[in-house]
Amino acid sequence: MTVTATSPPKADERVAELGLVGILLRRPEVGAVLGALVVWVFFAIVTPEHWIGLGGVARIVDSSSTLGIMAIAVALLMIGGEFDLSAGVMTGTSGLIAGLLSTQAGLNFWAAAAIALAFALLVGYINGMMVVKTGLPSFIVTLATFFILRGANVGVTKMLTDQVRVSGIDKVAGFGLARQVFNTEITLFGERFWTAFIWWIVLTLIATWILQRTHWGNWIYATGGDANAARNVGVPATKVKIALFMTTAGAAWLVGIMNDVRLRSAVASQGIGQEFVYIIAAVIGGCLLTGGYGSAIGAAIGALIFGMARVGIVFVGWPTDWFFSFLGVMLLVAVLVNNYTRARAEAMTTAMAKARTETEEAEP
Amino acid sequence: MNHSKRTSLILALLAILAMVFAACAPAAQAPAGEEAAAPAQEEAAAPAEQVTQAGLTFGLAVHSNPAEDSFWGVVERGAKDAADTYGITLKSGGSGDPAEQAQLVETYVSDKVDGIIVSLANPDALKDSVKRAVDAGIPVITINSGVDVFKELGAITHVGQTEFVAGQGAGEQFNKAGLTNVLCVIHEEGNIGLEQRCDGLEDTFNGTVERFNVATTGTRDIAGTSASIQDKLIASADVDGILTLNPDVAGAALDAINAVGRDVKLATFDLSPAVLDAIEAGDILFAIDQQQYLQGYLPVVFLYLYNVNLNTVGGGNPVLTGPGIVDQSNAAQIKELAAQGTR
């Protein structure tokens, strides 16, 4: 709070320095962080035995890793102003394509996975093109994709295997390496972890870096905030949206392959209904349904809260019959907390900034 | 759903053609409007070898989409095989939502099919629709779940495994293995059959039975189900046995047991290639096989016999298809059959 001797024109409060607390409070994920702390402390009090310690952490990240990977991709898409209801079933489709091509057509698992990736990206591209070109809500377009893929998952699997599952994926060439790369069990400090959690952390960091530090990040926020306004200032909104749909499909592919190598099999019902869980995680993490606001770290923490609930309820021994009700309450509370903290934080930091620009002469 | 709707549309068209083909068969109850609508030249094309074919149409309505469920896929396969053998047109579908299943039954009733095969996982929700079918003079056979109510609803018979008896069988096997504390893993909400299996287990098992609900992930997120079972094993150190009620859930439980690294015995209801491999390898103690292929095949035969000869099977009692125990001694032979999708 030192006063400088120079006297430039009065500073604009919109560009004023906020200070660390102000910056933190304005972050979209602040509600999710608080929520995660509350949930963790709650279970630490109710069921400390297995919860506190690395063993508990291992269980929580196991339940949240693949969900978290999807949640950050869905969060990027939601910040860009769109939904993808086919994201859940896409994890099944990718896993089935890779599984079927390797077990039925005798392809190396890596080749099968590459074809599955190409297919996933194509579906993502089509989703994006349809939304952008027709102007239909992505809710409708991807709902259609969801049903098409859901039917195709079953139809193709049954046609080729006479069953609704693909088994024996671990017997194909290239499986061992794929398992090492995508999802294997490792022992860290005496606890067993699935390596999907490393992917999850790395992808969260990459998504955050893109959002915060690259022009693509600015484009995503701008496109989700107001696509027309964004176009008018030169943001390639169409390209951004299509890229986001392809990112979501790509993440679904990754999760599909992770399930393949973990379970050594794939079932045709995989992923149905999971799309809403991804959206819930993104919303708990601070994403707005209207787009233009949210964060990747928030979505990752949203997934973490979800995983904590799933593990905690079992550890306590509560009837898991109530899980969905718990989830609904949590979603509602998270959204209310997000709303409240955002409103308060904005009011507070704006006031702070105003006060600062009025009492001192900040640098221009 | 799109998929099954399209299928039923095609089946409906086939059904109309089949009725035309069999226009002179005595038991055919094809509505006049549909006969009149069909072009005349197709009647001439009716193949001569269909002397035994009565031009019947049966509807199968189960409490899960048979196209998306490994267990119901085999039931549907049995029904289709029987229908092909007897020259019957089979319409099939199903939904985990009892309201949708009831609507399907009522669609069959309006469609004036010659017989309905229905699973009664949720008897109260299906009661009115089944009664409507019976009142309309359509013979009904219940399958799988619903052994307690089939008579009251006016079904000819019930084809299935009494869940309670099957659960009792599992309990006796667990006693032989000397277990004391068993989890009964429930993977679907609102299915009384699963609860009855656990009831049967509780009835004969000498130790304690705890029900563990994994319906939130079920078979839609197998990795999640596996993780939950692992959490449960960590939280309950005295569990020494698990009974799963679905083969895919059995795979999830096996992964969980291996991850925890404790000696927990696993048994399951129903078969899959992976379950059979695991039984052969000694990782799964046994599987309760209800031979669900029969639950599709037999009702079609029974309804056929009822339609052409007014035969009833079962004498007012259910026709049991299980429980059969599959263990290390017979797993290899059954594996070959399961690979063909009939076990």
Interface residues (C-beta under 8 A of the other chain):
Chain A: T47 H50 G55 R59 D62 S63 T66 F147 I148 R150 G151 V154 G155 K158 D162 Q163 V164 R165 S167 G168 E185 R192 N259 R262 L263 S265 V267 A268 S269 Q270 G271 I272 G273 Q274 R310 V311 V314 F315 G317 P319 T320 D321 F323 F324
Chain B: M1 N2 H3 N65 A67 E68 D69 S70 G73 R77 E189 F212 N213 V214 A215 T216 T219 R220 D221 I222 A223 G224 S226 A227 S228 Q230 D231 K232 I234 A235 S236 D248 G251 A252 D255 A259 S272 P273 A274 Q340 G341
